[in-house]
């Protein structure tokens, strides 16, 4: 996959809220600060801090982050997040790295990847499915996760919001 070197605000209309993406498109904040400012990624921020990954995602990048919202984390089975937070440098860190791709991949690029697999920073792959402009990611467990907002620009990459947590293994 070839990362985009430009930061167009092009989005598939069905994939994103243009107003939300436009209001954040000129962000000079890094990925972590942009996510924290959005207000719906408190669980992600807590998990990144616990796993020691904040400094990495504040680094130069560029990164593409498929960011699960607080509501997405709430869909995990009861007790899962608490268990992961007990040993954050292990499985939690692996799960979080599974949500990151090296390079800045904008929505216009993602929609061209239908049927392809992309390698995550964690090392495993996710599959991309595009149907009618909607992007769905398929994780290693076969779970389908929808991209609900795209192209939230950050100084060191881009965030695409997803509605569930991707899992690298069953």
C-alpha positions in Angstrom: 0.0 0.0 0.0 1.3 3.4 -0.8 0.6 6.1 1.8 -0.8 9.4 0.6 1.7 12.3 0.7 -1.1 14.9 0.5 -3.9 15.6 2.9 -7.0 16.0 0.8 -10.2 16.3 2.6 -11.8 14.0 0.1 -14.2 11.5 1.7 -16.7 9.0 0.5 -20.0 10.8 1.5 -21.4 7.7 3.2 -18.3 7.2 5.3 -18.0 10.5 7.2 -19.6 13.5 8.6 -18.1 16.3 6.4 -18.7 18.9 9.1 -16.8 16.9 11.7 -13.9 16.1 9.4 -13.8 19.7 8.1 -13.7 21.2 11.6 -10.8 18.9 12.5 -9.1 18.9 9.1 -6.7 21.7 9.9 -5.4 20.3 13.1 -1.9 21.1 14.1 -2.1 18.7 17.1 -0.7 15.2 16.9 -2.8 12.1 16.8 -3.0 11.6 20.6 -3.9 15.3 21.3 -6.4 15.3 18.4 -8.2 12.2 19.7 -8.2 13.5 23.3 -9.7 16.9 22.1 -12.5 15.0 20.3 -13.8 13.8 23.7 -15.1 10.4 22.5 -11.8 8.5 22.9 -11.2 8.6 26.7 -10.9 4.8 26.9 -8.5 4.7 24.0 -6.4 7.5 25.6 -6.4 5.5 28.9 -5.3 2.3 27.1 -2.6 4.1 25.2 -1.2 5.6 28.3 -1.3 2.3 30.2 0.4 0.5 27.3 3.1 3.1 27.0 2.2 4.0 23.4 1.4 7.7 23.8 5.0 8.8 23.0 5.0 6.6 19.9 1.8 8.2 18.5 3.1 11.6 19.4 6.2 10.9 17.3 6.8 12.1 13.8 4.9 9.3 12.0 3.1 9.5 9.7 0.5 7.1 11.1 -3.0 6.0 10.2 -5.0 5.1 13.3 -8.3 3.3 13.2 -9.6 4.7 16.5 -12.3 2.9 18.4 -14.6 5.3 20.3 -15.6 4.8 24.0 -18.8 3.2 22.7 -16.7 0.7 20.7 -14.7 -0.3 23.8 -18.0 -0.7 25.7 -19.0 -3.5 23.2 -16.2 -5.7 24.5 -17.3 -8.5 26.7 -17.7 -7.5 30.4 -14.3 -7.5 32.2 -12.2 -7.6 29.0 -10.8 -4.1 29.2 -10.2 -4.4 32.9 -8.2 -7.6 32.4 -6.2 -6.1 29.6 -5.4 -3.0 31.7 -3.9 -5.3 34.4 -1.0 -6.2 32.0 -1.0 -3.3 29.5 2.4 -4.0 28.0 1.3 -7.4 26.8 -2.0 -8.2 24.9 -3.4 -4.6 25.3 -0.3 -3.1 23.6 -0.6 -5.7 20.8 -4.3 -4.9 20.3 -3.7 -1.1 20.2 -0.8 -1.5 17.7 -3.2 -3.6 15.5 -5.2 -0.3 15.0 -2.2 1.5 13.5 -0.8 1.5 10.0 2.4 3.2 9.0 1.9 6.1 6.6 -0.9 8.5 6.1 -3.7 6.8 4.3 -6.7 9.0 3.6 -10.2 7.8 2.9 -9.7 8.3 -0.9 -6.9 5.8 -0.7 -8.6 3.4 1.6 -11.6 3.0 -0.7 -9.2 1.9 -3.5 -8.0 -1.1 -1.3 -11.2 -3.1 -1.6 -10.4 -6.8 -1.1 -6.8 -6.2 0.0 -5.0 -6.8 3.2 -2.9 -4.2 4.9 -0.2 -4.8 7.5 -0.5 -3.1 10.8 2.2 -1.9 13.1 1.5 -4.9 15.3 2.6 -7.1 12.4 -0.7 -8.9 11.6 -3.0 -7.9 8.7 -6.5 -6.5 8.5 -8.7 -6.9 5.4 -10.4 -4.0 3.7 -13.9 -4.3 2.2 -15.7 -1.4 0.4 -19.4 -1.6 -0.3 -21.2 1.4 -1.7 -18.6 3.8 -0.3 -18.7 2.2 3.2 -15.4 0.8 4.5 -15.4 -2.3 6.6 -12.3 -3.7 8.3 -12.1 -7.4 8.9 -9.8 -8.4 11.8 -8.0 -11.7 12.4 -11.1 -13.1 14.3 -13.4 -12.5 11.2 -15.1 -9.6 13.0 -16.3 -6.8 10.7 -15.7 -3.3 12.0 -17.2 -0.2 10.3 -15.3 3.0 9.6 -17.8 5.7 10.7 -15.8 8.9 10.3 -12.8 9.5 8.1 -9.9 11.9 7.5 -9.5 13.5 10.9 -6.2 15.2 10.2 -3.4 15.4 12.7 0.1 16.8 12.4 1.6 13.3 12.3 -1.1 11.4 10.4 -4.8 10.7 10.2 -7.5 9.2 12.3 -10.4 7.1 11.0 -13.1 6.4 13.6 -14.4 2.8 13.9 -17.3 1.3 15.8 -15.7 -1.7 17.4 -12.3 -2.8 18.6 -10.2 -4.8 16.1 -8.6 -8.0 17.5 -5.4 -9.4 16.1 -6.1 -13.0 17.3 -9.1 -15.0 18.4 
